[in-house]
Amino acid sequence: LTSSTGEIGLLCIQEYFLKRKDVPPNHFNQHVVFTIARFDEAKFKDCLAQLLEHHEAFRIRFEKDAHGKYSPCCGTNLDSEKINLVQMKNSSSNELNFQTELNNPFIKTADIENGPMYMVGYSYDHEDNGSAKVWILIHDLIVDLTSCRIISEDLQRLYHGSSFSSSSCYKQWSIAVKEYVTNIETNEVAYWECFLNANVKNFNHVLTNKQRTNNGISETEIILPEQTVRSLLNDCNKTYNTEIEHLLLTALGYTLRDEITSLKENYAMFECCGREFVNNLDLNRSIGMFRTLYPVRLQLADDDMRTSIINVKEHMKQVPNKGIGFGAIMGNESNELPLVSFNYLGYFENKHNENGNEDGWSLLDAHCGNSLHDNTKEVVKINSLIINKQMRLNIKTKMGIELTVQFGKAFQINIEKIIKHTQSLDRSYLTSSDVHYVIKNNDYLNRIQLEKEVEAIFMANSLQQGLLFHSL
């Protein structure tokens, strides 16, 4: 790991959180929960100290200047004597303990200027067997939820005598993002300026008309079983060479159309991981705020599932550099942004040691605290993640409990329809992005693949073009 100190560039998504008026800057947090069958407090505290020293994200603070503008800085090593480890009371109701004894105190004591920016709590399940449940809460401004998974895995490695894996530091990534934003090309600026058009305004208008102003926030959760998740991750994506986000967003488009808007063209703010933005940095074991936020179009083709999936996939493929420059160009706090937010947080599972045993560690839950509030602009917010082979989709809306529950049920049905559609086809199909837009006419591309699968299509080189010209 390359460590660093000094000022770190403020990311656009961090600036967005800091400028929000609906909740105070210290409020946002996310957490991961796991159990340790044989918990040794002294040993765990020592591992936690090593973790804090290794990952520079824990040393990030946000300095505020005279004009109220924040600048993130990375300080020196944390004082090992001030490790923020809290023992909670033993109770059969651990969720109540978490809310009253850990989450609320963290919100009150978290300080983005002076620290701490994290809190770790534990409670013994049964004192006679030494089993404990551990919560790790970290501020949204310094980590993404993938980082919480890495923190849990690193602690498990240290607890059982292993060492850290080498990785690039967060500051290197933030510098690369800052350099990219400084040199954004004209065509990317034009792309985003054209995106926020009258159709987005009309979409938002329909949503706000469905909003129930007196009902507050309504919530429901969908849990997709292991078999469904396995299909989404593997089998379904082979048909059109998609990613799981493309399928989930297509299902979201159908659900918005059928349950709320009656529009073929729907929109959402899509939040995802930006770790792959810089190719020459190894960020697989780094922790930090590697998140991007940008709007996406969900263009449906009536009930033509194939065309709808391809539309969403091709749109996502054409987004410049996975939306990393959107915030710098348009600003994440614009009033013209879609009022629906969708976040796919990735895959979480229990890690096994070399012998295949879990060594008494078991991942229980992970949670992203950036949720819907009464004062937020969004009308619908969806957080999704896969944990222990099941997918959880947490849905919060301002449209009343009845419509929220119906929306959740319809979302699950549409996901299942997409799975059924892709599995009904025993072959794969190339789309424009798969052939690097060598063929831009979709009808022609479809005719080529009408009778059999095509593995790849390439542009003819100059010699081949010359031979074809003279032969014809």
C-alpha positions as CSV (number, residue, x, y, z in Angstrom):
1,L,0.0,0.0,0.0
2,T,1.2,3.5,-0.9
3,S,0.3,5.7,2.1
4,S,-0.1,9.5,1.9
5,T,-0.7,12.6,3.8
6,G,-1.9,16.1,2.8
7,E,-4.8,17.4,0.8
8,I,-7.0,15.1,-1.3
9,G,-9.2,16.4,-4.0
10,L,-12.9,16.8,-3.2
11,L,-15.0,14.4,-5.4
12,C,-18.2,15.7,-6.9
13,I,-20.3,13.1,-5.1
14,Q,-18.7,14.2,-1.8
15,E,-19.5,17.8,-2.6
16,Y,-23.1,16.7,-3.3
17,F,-23.4,15.2,0.1
18,L,-21.8,18.2,1.8
19,K,-24.2,20.7,0.1
20,R,-27.4,18.8,0.9
21,K,-29.7,20.8,3.2
22,D,-32.0,18.0,4.2
23,V,-29.7,16.3,6.6
24,P,-26.5,17.4,8.5
25,P,-23.1,16.4,7.0
26,N,-22.4,14.1,10.0
27,H,-25.6,12.0,9.5
28,F,-24.7,9.8,6.6
29,N,-23.3,6.4,7.5
30,Q,-23.2,2.8,6.4
31,H,-22.5,-0.4,8.3
32,V,-21.6,-4.0,8.1
33,V,-22.5,-6.7,10.7
34,F,-20.9,-10.0,11.4
35,T,-20.5,-12.5,14.2
36,I,-17.4,-14.0,15.7
37,A,-17.9,-17.4,17.4
38,R,-14.8,-17.1,19.6
39,F,-14.4,-13.4,20.3
40,D,-11.2,-12.1,22.0
41,E,-11.6,-8.4,22.8
42,A,-7.9,-7.6,23.2
43,K,-7.0,-9.5,20.0
44,F,-9.8,-7.8,18.1
45,K,-8.7,-4.4,19.3
46,D,-5.1,-5.0,18.2
47,C,-6.4,-6.1,14.7
48,L,-8.5,-3.0,14.5
49,A,-5.5,-0.8,15.3
50,Q,-3.6,-2.5,12.5
51,L,-6.5,-1.9,10.1
52,L,-6.7,1.8,11.0
53,E,-3.0,2.3,10.4
54,H,-3.1,0.4,7.1
55,H,-6.0,2.2,5.4
56,E,-5.6,5.9,4.9
57,A,-9.3,6.5,4.5
58,F,-9.7,6.4,8.3
59,R,-7.4,9.4,8.6
60,I,-9.4,11.6,6.2
61,R,-10.9,14.7,7.7
62,F,-12.8,17.6,6.0
63,E,-11.4,21.0,6.7
64,K,-13.8,24.0,6.4
65,D,-12.5,27.3,5.2
66,A,-13.8,30.8,5.9
67,H,-16.3,30.6,3.0
68,G,-17.8,27.3,4.2
69,K,-16.1,25.2,1.6
70,Y,-14.7,21.8,2.6
71,S,-11.4,20.2,1.6
72,P,-10.5,16.6,2.4
73,C,-7.1,16.0,4.0
74,C,-5.3,12.9,5.0
75,G,-3.6,13.2,8.4
76,T,-0.9,11.2,10.2
77,N,-1.5,7.9,11.9
78,L,-4.4,7.7,14.4
79,D,-3.7,7.4,18.1
80,S,-4.1,3.7,18.9
81,E,-5.2,4.6,22.4
82,K,-8.3,6.4,21.0
83,I,-9.7,3.5,19.0
84,N,-13.5,4.0,18.8
85,L,-14.5,0.5,20.0
86,V,-17.7,0.3,22.1
87,Q,-19.1,-2.6,24.0
88,M,-22.9,-2.7,23.9
89,K,-25.2,-4.3,26.5
90,N,-26.1,-8.0,26.0
91,S,-29.7,-8.3,24.8
92,S,-31.8,-10.7,22.8
93,S,-33.0,-7.6,20.8
94,N,-29.8,-6.7,19.0
95,E,-31.5,-4.5,16.4
96,L,-32.8,-2.3,19.2
97,N,-29.4,-2.2,20.8
98,F,-27.8,-1.2,17.5
99,Q,-30.2,1.7,17.0
100,T,-30.1,3.1,20.5
101,E,-26.6,2.3,21.7
102,L,-24.5,2.6,18.5
103,N,-26.2,4.2,15.5
104,N,-27.6,7.2,17.3
105,P,-24.4,7.9,19.3
106,F,-22.4,7.7,16.1
107,I,-24.6,10.2,14.4
108,K,-24.2,12.6,17.4
109,T,-20.5,12.1,17.8
110,A,-19.3,11.7,14.2
111,D,-17.2,14.8,13.3
112,I,-16.1,15.2,9.7
113,E,-13.7,18.0,10.7
114,N,-12.0,16.4,13.7
115,G,-13.1,12.8,13.8
116,P,-14.0,10.2,14.5
117,M,-15.4,9.1,11.2
118,Y,-16.1,5.5,12.3
119,M,-17.4,3.5,15.2
120,V,-17.1,-0.2,16.0
121,G,-19.4,-1.9,18.5
122,Y,-19.8,-5.4,19.8
123,S,-22.1,-7.3,22.1
124,Y,-21.8,-10.8,23.4
125,D,-24.6,-13.2,22.3
126,H,-24.0,-15.5,25.2
127,E,-21.3,-14.8,27.7
128,D,-20.8,-18.5,28.4
129,N,-19.6,-19.3,24.9
130,G,-17.8,-16.1,24.0
131,S,-19.8,-15.5,20.7
132,A,-20.1,-11.8,19.8
133,K,-21.9,-9.7,17.2
134,V,-19.8,-6.9,15.7
135,W,-21.1,-3.7,14.0
136,I,-18.8,-1.4,12.0
137,L,-20.2,2.0,11.1
138,I,-18.3,4.4,8.8
139,H,-19.2,7.7,7.4
140,D,-20.4,7.8,3.7
141,L,-17.9,10.6,2.9
142,I,-14.9,8.3,3.2
143,V,-16.0,4.9,2.1
144,D,-18.4,3.0,-0.2
145,L,-20.2,-0.2,0.9
146,T,-17.7,-2.3,-0.9
147,S,-15.1,-0.8,1.4
148,C,-17.1,-2.1,4.4
149,R,-16.9,-5.6,2.9
150,I,-13.1,-5.3,2.5
151,I,-12.8,-4.0,6.1
152,S,-14.7,-7.0,7.4
153,E,-12.5,-9.4,5.3
154,D,-9.2,-7.6,6.4
155,L,-10.2,-7.9,10.0
156,Q,-10.9,-11.6,9.6
157,R,-7.5,-12.1,7.9
158,L,-5.7,-10.3,10.7
159,Y,-7.7,-12.1,13.4
160,H,-6.4,-15.4,12.1
161,G,-2.8,-14.4,11.6
162,S,-2.7,-13.4,7.9
163,S,-1.5,-10.1,6.5
164,F,-2.9,-7.4,4.2
165,S,-2.9,-7.7,0.4
166,S,-1.1,-5.0,-1.5
167,S,-3.2,-2.3,-3.2
168,S,-3.1,1.3,-4.5
169,C,-4.0,4.1,-2.1
170,Y,-7.2,6.1,-2.3
171,K,-5.4,9.4,-2.9
172,Q,-3.9,8.0,-6.1
173,W,-7.5,7.4,-7.4
174,S,-8.8,10.8,-6.3
175,I,-5.9,12.5,-8.1
176,A,-6.7,10.5,-11.3
177,V,-10.3,11.5,-11.1
178,K,-9.4,15.2,-10.5
179,E,-7.0,15.1,-13.6
180,Y,-9.8,13.6,-15.7
181,V,-12.3,16.2,-14.6
182,T,-9.9,19.0,-15.4
183,N,-9.5,17.8,-18.9
184,I,-13.1,16.7,-19.8
185,E,-13.6,16.6,-23.6
186,T,-16.2,18.7,-25.4
187,N,-18.2,15.7,-26.6
188,E,-18.7,14.5,-23.0
189,V,-20.0,18.0,-22.0
190,A,-22.4,17.9,-25.0
191,Y,-23.6,14.4,-24.1
192,W,-24.7,15.4,-20.6
193,E,-26.1,18.8,-21.6
194,C,-28.3,17.1,-24.1
195,F,-29.4,14.4,-21.6
196,L,-31.3,16.6,-19.2
197,N,-34.1,17.6,-21.5
198,A,-37.9,18.1,-21.4
199,N,-38.5,14.4,-21.1
200,V,-36.8,14.3,-17.7
201,K,-38.9,17.2,-16.6
202,N,-42.1,15.5,-17.7
203,F,-41.0,12.3,-15.9
204,N,-40.4,14.2,-12.7
205,H,-43.7,16.0,-13.1
206,V,-45.6,12.7,-13.3
207,L,-43.7,11.4,-10.2
208,T,-44.4,14.4,-8.0
209,N,-48.1,14.1,-8.9
210,K,-48.1,10.6,-7.4
211,Q,-46.3,11.8,-4.2
212,R,-48.3,11.7,-1.0
213,T,-47.2,14.7,0.9
214,N,-48.8,13.8,4.2
215,N,-47.8,10.2,4.4
216,G,-44.0,10.5,5.0
217,I,-41.7,7.7,3.9
218,S,-43.0,4.2,3.1
219,E,-40.7,1.2,2.9
220,T,-40.8,-2.3,1.6
221,E,-38.1,-5.0,0.9
222,I,-37.8,-7.7,-1.7
223,I,-35.6,-10.7,-1.1
224,L,-34.7,-12.8,-4.2
225,P,-33.7,-16.4,-3.5
226,E,-30.4,-17.9,-4.3
227,Q,-31.6,-19.6,-7.6
228,T,-32.9,-16.3,-8.9
229,V,-29.7,-14.5,-8.0
230,R,-27.6,-17.2,-9.7
231,S,-29.6,-16.8,-12.9
232,L,-29.2,-13.0,-12.8
233,L,-25.4,-13.2,-12.3
234,N,-24.7,-16.0,-14.8
235,D,-27.2,-17.5,-17.2
236,C,-29.3,-14.5,-18.1
237,N,-26.3,-12.3,-19.0
238,K,-25.1,-14.7,-21.7
239,T,-28.1,-14.0,-23.9
240,Y,-27.3,-10.4,-24.8
241,N,-23.9,-10.1,-23.2
242,T,-25.3,-7.9,-20.4
243,E,-24.4,-7.1,-16.8
244,I,-26.7,-7.5,-13.9
245,E,-27.3,-3.8,-13.7
246,H,-28.7,-3.8,-17.2
247,L,-31.3,-6.4,-16.3
248,L,-32.3,-4.7,-13.0
249,L,-32.6,-1.3,-14.6
250,T,-34.8,-2.8,-17.4
251,A,-37.0,-4.3,-14.7
252,L,-37.1,-0.9,-13.0
253,G,-38.2,0.7,-16.2
254,Y,-41.1,-1.6,-16.7
255,T,-42.1,-1.2,-13.0
256,L,-42.1,2.6,-13.2
257,R,-44.1,2.5,-16.4
258,D,-46.7,0.0,-15.2
259,E,-47.1,1.3,-11.6
260,I,-46.5,5.0,-11.7
261,T,-45.8,6.9,-15.0
262,S,-47.4,5.1,-17.9
263,L,-44.3,6.4,-19.9
264,K,-42.1,4.3,-22.3
265,E,-39.1,6.5,-21.4
266,N,-38.3,6.6,-17.7
267,Y,-35.2,7.8,-15.9
268,A,-33.2,7.1,-12.7
269,M,-30.1,8.4,-11.0
270,F,-27.7,5.4,-11.0
271,E,-25.1,5.1,-8.3
272,C,-22.3,2.6,-8.8
273,C,-18.7,1.7,-8.0
274,G,-16.1,3.7,-9.8
275,R,-13.1,1.5,-9.0
276,E,-12.6,0.4,-12.6
277,F,-12.3,4.0,-13.8
278,V,-8.5,4.0,-13.6
279,N,-7.0,1.0,-15.4
280,N,-3.5,1.2,-14.0
281,L,-4.5,1.2,-10.3
282,D,-5.1,-2.0,-8.3
283,L,-8.1,-1.0,-6.1
284,N,-9.4,-4.5,-5.3
285,R,-8.3,-4.3,-1.7
286,S,-8.4,-0.5,-1.2
287,I,-11.1,1.4,0.8
288,G,-12.4,4.8,0.0
289,M,-15.2,6.7,-1.6
290,F,-15.1,5.0,-5.0
291,R,-18.6,6.0,-6.1
292,T,-20.1,7.7,-9.1
293,L,-23.6,9.1,-9.6
294,Y,-25.2,9.9,-12.9
295,P,-28.6,9.8,-14.7
296,V,-29.7,6.9,-17.0
297,R,-32.5,6.5,-19.5
298,L,-34.7,3.5,-19.4
299,Q,-36.2,3.3,-22.9
300,L,-38.8,0.6,-23.3
301,A,-40.1,-1.0,-26.5
302,D,-43.7,-1.7,-25.3
303,D,-43.7,-5.4,-24.3
304,D,-40.7,-6.3,-26.6
305,M,-38.5,-7.5,-23.8
306,R,-35.5,-8.2,-26.1
307,T,-35.4,-4.7,-27.5
308,S,-36.0,-3.1,-24.1
309,I,-33.0,-5.0,-22.6
310,I,-30.8,-4.0,-25.5
311,N,-31.9,-0.4,-25.3
312,V,-30.9,-0.1,-21.7
313,K,-27.6,-2.0,-22.2
314,E,-26.6,0.1,-25.2
315,H,-27.5,3.3,-23.4
316,M,-25.4,2.3,-20.4
317,K,-22.5,1.3,-22.7
318,Q,-22.5,4.8,-24.3
319,V,-22.3,6.7,-21.0
320,P,-18.9,8.4,-21.1
321,N,-16.4,6.7,-18.7
322,K,-19.2,5.3,-16.5
323,G,-20.5,8.8,-15.6
324,I,-17.4,9.9,-13.7
325,G,-17.5,13.4,-15.2
326,F,-21.3,14.0,-14.8
327,G,-21.1,15.8,-11.4
328,A,-18.3,18.1,-12.6
329,I,-20.2,19.1,-15.7
330,M,-23.8,19.3,-14.5
331,G,-23.7,19.2,-10.7
332,N,-25.4,16.4,-8.7
333,E,-27.7,18.9,-7.0
334,S,-29.4,20.1,-10.2
335,N,-33.2,20.5,-10.0
336,E,-33.5,18.8,-13.3
337,L,-32.2,15.4,-12.1
338,P,-34.5,12.3,-12.1
339,L,-36.4,11.9,-8.8
340,V,-35.8,8.1,-8.8
341,S,-32.5,6.8,-7.4
342,F,-31.2,3.2,-8.0
343,N,-28.1,1.8,-6.3
344,Y,-26.5,-1.6,-7.0
345,L,-24.1,-2.2,-4.1
346,G,-22.5,-5.4,-5.3
347,Y,-21.9,-8.9,-3.9
348,F,-21.2,-9.8,-0.3
349,E,-20.6,-13.3,1.0
350,N,-18.8,-15.1,3.8
351,K,-15.1,-15.7,3.1
352,H,-13.6,-19.1,3.8
353,N,-10.1,-19.9,4.8
354,E,-7.8,-22.4,3.1
355,N,-9.4,-25.3,4.8
356,G,-12.9,-24.3,3.7
357,N,-14.0,-23.3,7.2
358,E,-15.3,-19.9,8.2
359,D,-13.3,-19.8,11.5
360,G,-16.3,-18.7,13.4
361,W,-16.9,-15.6,11.3
362,S,-20.3,-15.0,9.6
363,L,-21.4,-12.0,7.7
364,L,-25.0,-11.1,8.7
365,D,-25.9,-7.8,7.1
366,A,-24.7,-4.7,5.2
367,H,-26.5,-1.4,4.9
368,C,-26.1,1.8,3.0
369,G,-27.3,4.7,5.2
370,N,-27.8,7.2,2.3
371,S,-31.6,6.8,2.3
372,L,-34.8,8.7,1.6
373,H,-35.8,11.4,4.0
374,D,-38.8,13.7,4.3
375,N,-36.8,16.7,3.0
376,T,-35.0,14.9,0.1
377,K,-36.0,15.6,-3.4
378,E,-36.2,12.0,-4.5
379,V,-39.6,10.3,-4.6
380,V,-38.3,6.8,-5.0
381,K,-35.0,5.3,-3.8
382,I,-33.9,1.7,-4.3
383,N,-30.8,0.1,-2.7
384,S,-29.9,-3.4,-3.9
385,L,-27.2,-5.8,-2.9
386,I,-26.5,-9.5,-2.9
387,I,-25.6,-10.8,0.6
388,N,-25.0,-14.5,1.4
389,K,-26.4,-15.5,-2.1
390,Q,-29.7,-13.6,-1.7
391,M,-30.5,-10.3,-3.3
392,R,-32.1,-7.6,-1.1
393,L,-33.9,-4.7,-2.7
394,N,-34.8,-2.0,-0.2
395,I,-37.4,0.3,-1.7
396,K,-38.4,3.6,-0.1
397,T,-41.0,6.0,-1.6
398,K,-43.1,9.1,-0.8
399,M,-46.1,7.5,-2.5
400,G,-47.8,5.8,0.5
401,I,-47.5,2.3,1.8
402,E,-50.0,0.7,-0.6
403,L,-48.4,1.9,-3.8
404,T,-44.9,1.2,-2.3
405,V,-45.7,-2.4,-1.6
406,Q,-47.3,-2.9,-5.0
407,F,-44.3,-1.3,-6.6
408,G,-42.0,-3.8,-4.8
409,K,-44.1,-6.8,-5.9
410,A,-44.2,-5.6,-9.5
411,F,-40.5,-5.1,-9.5
412,Q,-39.9,-8.7,-8.5
413,I,-42.4,-9.9,-11.1
414,N,-40.6,-7.9,-13.8
415,I,-37.2,-9.3,-12.7
416,E,-38.7,-12.8,-13.0
417,K,-40.1,-12.1,-16.4
418,I,-36.7,-11.0,-17.7
419,I,-35.1,-14.1,-16.3
420,K,-37.8,-16.3,-18.0
421,H,-37.3,-14.4,-21.3
422,T,-33.5,-14.8,-21.4
423,Q,-33.6,-18.4,-20.3
424,S,-36.1,-19.2,-23.1
425,L,-33.5,-18.4,-25.7
426,D,-30.8,-21.2,-26.1
427,R,-28.3,-18.9,-27.8
428,S,-26.6,-15.5,-27.6
429,Y,-27.0,-12.3,-29.6
430,L,-24.5,-9.6,-30.3
431,T,-25.5,-5.9,-30.0
432,S,-23.9,-2.8,-31.4
433,S,-21.5,-2.3,-28.5
434,D,-20.3,-5.9,-28.7
435,V,-19.0,-5.3,-32.3
436,H,-17.6,-1.8,-31.4
437,Y,-20.2,-0.1,-33.5
438,V,-18.7,-1.5,-36.7
439,I,-22.3,-2.1,-37.7
440,K,-24.6,0.7,-36.6
441,N,-27.7,-0.5,-38.3
442,N,-29.5,-2.7,-35.7
443,D,-31.8,-4.3,-38.4
444,Y,-28.8,-5.4,-40.4
445,L,-27.0,-6.7,-37.3
446,N,-30.1,-8.7,-36.4
447,R,-30.3,-10.2,-40.0
448,I,-26.7,-11.4,-39.8
449,Q,-27.6,-13.3,-36.6
450,L,-31.0,-14.5,-37.7
451,E,-30.2,-18.2,-38.3
452,K,-27.1,-18.8,-36.2
453,E,-24.9,-17.3,-33.5
454,V,-22.1,-14.9,-34.5
455,E,-19.1,-14.9,-32.3
456,A,-17.5,-11.6,-33.4
457,I,-17.6,-9.0,-36.2
458,F,-14.5,-7.0,-37.3
459,M,-13.9,-4.1,-39.6
460,A,-12.2,-5.1,-42.8
461,N,-8.6,-3.8,-43.1
462,S,-7.4,-1.7,-46.1
463,L,-6.1,-4.7,-48.0
464,Q,-9.4,-6.6,-47.5
465,Q,-11.4,-3.6,-48.6
466,G,-9.3,-3.2,-51.7
467,L,-9.7,-6.9,-52.7
468,L,-13.5,-6.6,-52.2
469,F,-13.7,-3.4,-54.2
470,H,-12.0,-5.0,-57.2
471,S,-13.9,-8.2,-57.0
472,L,-17.2,-6.4,-57.0
